[in-house]
Amino acid sequence: MAKRRRGRHEATVELTPLIDVVFLLLIFFMVSTTFVRETQLKINLPEASGEVQEVDKGTIEITISRQGDYSVNNRMLVNSEKRTLVRALQEAQQLQDPSQVSPRVVITADALAAHQVVVRAMDAAGTVGLVRISITTKQPDEEE
């Protein structure tokens, strides 16, 4: 009987298919990732004297720029129409704690924003049923 020798094969790992898979995963994640664009409206607040109040965490904040652009809870709206603002306020209201009767609405408008856009924001809040409305201001400078 002849003895058969079993040859030893060295185990090797091919890196080429591994690198291909890694690149495919990288491309997949790059394509499927959504990038959030953080936008903040630059606002110059009107001046008024008054008492400083704390803002509850259950508030809905409407920000209005000088050009009349709206933002609800730091989410820019696509246009300045009342129905868009009403829809955004309804969505923000649904995210609030249901135990709260009516969340507070804080309107932060630029000092040079048209009066009409502030009234439109108040009207949209009233349409949704939000009646606790506050308007933010800044303290006047003492030097003037």
C-alpha positions in Angstrom: 0.0 0.0 0.0 1.2 3.3 -1.0 1.1 6.1 1.5 -0.7 9.2 0.3 0.7 12.4 1.6 -1.8 15.0 2.3 -0.4 18.3 1.4 -0.9 21.2 3.7 -2.6 24.2 2.2 -2.1 27.5 3.8 -5.2 29.4 4.6 -5.2 32.8 3.0 -7.7 35.6 3.1 -8.3 37.4 -0.1 -8.5 41.2 0.6 -9.9 42.2 -2.8 -13.5 41.0 -2.2 -13.4 42.4 1.3 -12.3 45.9 0.1 -15.1 45.7 -2.6 -17.7 45.0 0.1 -16.4 47.8 2.3 -16.6 50.3 -0.6 -20.1 49.2 -1.5 -21.2 49.7 2.1 -19.6 53.1 2.2 -21.3 54.1 -1.0 -24.7 52.8 0.3 -24.4 54.8 3.5 -23.3 57.9 1.7 -26.3 57.7 -0.7 -28.9 56.8 1.9 -27.9 59.4 4.5 -30.0 62.5 4.8 -28.2 65.6 5.8 -30.1 68.0 8.0 -29.5 71.6 7.1 -29.6 73.6 10.3 -31.1 77.0 9.5 -31.5 79.8 12.0 -33.3 83.0 11.2 -31.3 86.1 12.2 -33.7 88.2 14.2 -33.4 91.7 15.7 -36.0 91.7 18.5 -38.1 94.8 19.3 -37.4 96.5 22.6 -39.8 96.7 25.5 -39.6 96.9 29.2 -41.1 94.1 31.2 -40.5 91.2 33.5 -38.4 88.2 32.3 -40.4 85.0 32.1 -39.1 81.4 31.9 -40.1 79.5 28.8 -41.7 76.1 29.5 -40.4 73.1 27.6 -43.9 72.5 26.3 -44.0 75.6 24.2 -44.4 76.0 20.5 -42.0 78.7 19.1 -42.9 80.6 16.0 -39.9 82.6 14.6 -40.5 85.3 12.0 -37.6 86.8 10.0 -37.4 90.4 8.6 -38.5 89.1 5.2 -41.6 87.3 6.7 -40.3 83.8 6.6 -41.7 81.5 9.3 -40.0 78.8 11.4 -41.9 76.5 13.9 -39.8 75.0 16.6 -36.7 75.7 14.5 -38.1 74.0 11.4 -38.2 76.4 8.4 -41.5 76.4 6.5 -41.5 76.2 2.7 -43.6 79.3 2.3 -45.3 82.1 4.2 -48.9 81.1 3.6 -51.3 80.7 6.5 -52.3 77.2 5.6 -48.7 76.0 5.7 -48.3 77.7 9.1 -51.5 76.1 10.4 -50.3 72.7 9.2 -46.9 73.1 11.0 -48.7 74.3 14.2 -51.0 71.2 14.1 -48.0 68.9 13.7 -46.2 70.7 16.6 -49.3 70.5 18.7 -49.6 66.7 18.2 -46.0 66.3 19.5 -46.9 68.1 22.7 -47.8 66.3 26.0 -51.5 65.4 25.8 -52.0 66.2 29.5 -51.4 69.9 28.7 -54.7 71.7 27.9 -53.2 74.3 25.6 -49.5 74.7 25.0 -48.0 78.2 25.1 -47.1 79.8 21.7 -44.1 82.1 21.8 -43.8 84.4 18.8 -40.3 85.7 18.1 -40.5 88.3 15.3 -37.8 90.5 13.9 -38.3 94.2 14.9 -38.5 95.2 11.2 -40.9 92.4 10.2 -44.2 93.5 8.8 -47.1 93.7 11.2 -49.2 91.5 8.9 -46.9 88.5 9.2 -47.1 88.7 13.0 -50.9 88.9 12.9 -51.0 86.0 10.4 -49.0 83.9 12.9 -51.4 84.8 15.7 -54.4 84.1 13.5 -52.9 80.7 12.5 -52.4 79.9 16.2 -56.0 80.8 17.0 -57.2 78.6 14.1 -55.5 75.6 15.6 -56.9 76.4 19.0 -53.8 77.8 20.6 -54.8 80.8 22.7 -51.9 81.2 25.1 -49.7 83.5 23.0 -46.6 85.4 24.1 -44.4 87.7 22.0 -40.7 88.0 22.8 -38.8 91.3 23.1 -35.5 92.4 24.4 -34.8 94.9 27.2 -34.0 98.4 26.0 -30.4 99.6 26.3 -29.8 101.7 29.4 -27.5 104.0 27.4 -30.2 105.5 25.2 
